[in-house]
Amino acid sequence: AYLLGRQHIPNRRVAEAMADLFGLQISTGAVDSVYAEAGRRLRGFIAALVVLLRSLPVLHADETSDRIGTKNCWMHVVSTSLYTLIHASTTRGSDAIAEAGGLRGYRGIVVHDRLALYWKLKGAKHGLCGAHLLRDLADVAVVATQTAWAAGLAALLVEINAACEEARRRRWKHLGLSTTRSFAKRYNAFVAAGLAANPEPAHRERNPVERRSFNLATAFATHKVSILRYMYDLQVDFTNNQAERDLRPTKLHRKISGLFLGQAGAERFAHLRSYLSTTRKNGVPAIDALIRLFEGDPWMPPVPT
């Protein structure tokens, strides 16, 4: 189970490793049955993790594509610095949220990358990933007519983040009111400049370059509260790097092991990765966590204080 779920080694090579290391002749079917048993034993852990995540004030969410045979599947993650829930779904849409459970009915803050899927979480508040926003601004800033507002807004977002980091270092609960008002005023000015730099063309539609800059300026105007969420609430990170880091092993798995043969295989991989990622974040070595799992006493996520 360690070789499969932690090191992403395919069944055939796990069987080969058992023969080379221990002289143990084991079929790939037997290896697969170990994987299946791990997935079965993790049901209670996954259920407890879902309940816990829904009680937390801030969650990070992201998704990435994978393959089941010739078809696409999606790995969805909901995570924090202490917990990871990965769910394998055949859809990238809202059905995946219903299936996974971690964001169903959630009323805290979800940090994400502006994908339409997450805006459907009407009961939640939203925080947008600053790293994505900076990349979008950099793409737009290469156009001469857009450089001033896009580069200026990018610098402002970085400046605000530095102020938030300093506030956390000083153990402040929030930034000062005068500071946030000053930042918000400058933000408004840059957004107004962005909208002014993207007027409606006369007698034609916007070309792709114009549409990209106009849409970005509009997004900064429309989603101001979500973009600046990290400024008003120091529990919220500037980026969604947490979720992206927690999804990287799924990419590594695909490079090493290839595609999944069925939905059941994708689901058990997602659940085993959820378990091993969460235990690792809580200082429990993978082997110890797996021993507990197969002894019938899986490590369970503690309720945060």
Disulfide bonds with the S-S distance in Angstrom:
none
